[in-house]
Amino acid sequence: MNEHESLRKALSWLLEQPRLDQEAIAEASRHFDLSPVDEEFLHRYFTEEQRRRADIQSKNTRNDGLDSS
């Protein structure tokens, strides 16, 4: 199996889950037998993704209050 195939499968599986949290990442790590480094990557990836989404939502909320006249 390719070096990162398990990580790709875990990432795909996580994106199909109804919740993305620490518990789901730990479950994916066990299920796909990920290394600690791969599990840490998933934690960082999803933490940063959640932060980006929150930043975008915050900017959109601030822009909604602007008068467009």
C-alpha positions in Angstrom: 0.0 0.0 0.0 1.2 3.5 -0.8 2.9 5.3 2.1 0.0 7.8 2.5 -2.9 5.7 1.3 -4.2 5.2 4.9 -4.1 8.9 5.5 -6.0 9.6 2.3 -8.7 7.0 3.2 -9.0 8.4 6.7 -9.4 12.0 5.3 -12.1 10.8 2.9 -13.9 8.9 5.7 -13.7 11.9 8.0 -15.2 14.2 5.4 -18.2 11.9 5.2 -18.9 11.9 8.9 -21.6 14.0 10.4 -19.2 15.5 13.0 -15.6 16.5 12.8 -14.1 16.6 16.2 -11.2 15.2 18.2 -13.1 12.0 18.8 -13.9 11.4 15.1 -10.2 12.0 14.3 -9.1 9.5 17.0 -11.6 7.0 15.6 -10.3 7.4 12.1 -6.7 7.0 13.4 -7.6 3.7 15.0 -9.7 2.5 12.1 -7.1 3.2 9.4 -4.1 2.5 11.7 -2.5 5.9 11.2 0.8 6.9 12.7 0.9 9.5 15.4 2.3 11.9 12.8 -0.6 11.4 10.5 -3.1 11.7 13.3 -1.5 15.0 14.3 -1.7 16.2 10.7 -5.4 15.6 10.7 -5.8 17.5 14.0 -3.9 20.5 12.6 -5.7 20.3 9.2 -9.2 20.3 10.7 -8.3 22.9 13.4 -7.0 25.3 10.7 -10.0 24.6 8.4 -12.4 25.4 11.2 -10.5 28.6 12.0 -10.6 29.6 8.3 -14.4 29.0 8.2 -14.9 31.0 11.4 -12.9 33.9 10.0 -14.9 33.9 6.7 -18.2 33.7 8.6 -17.1 36.6 10.8 -16.1 38.7 7.8 -19.4 38.0 6.1 -21.4 38.9 9.3 -19.5 42.2 9.5 -20.1 42.9 5.8 -23.9 42.1 6.1 -24.3 45.2 8.3 -22.7 47.6 5.7 -25.0 49.9 3.9 -24.6 49.4 0.1 -25.9 52.8 -1.0 
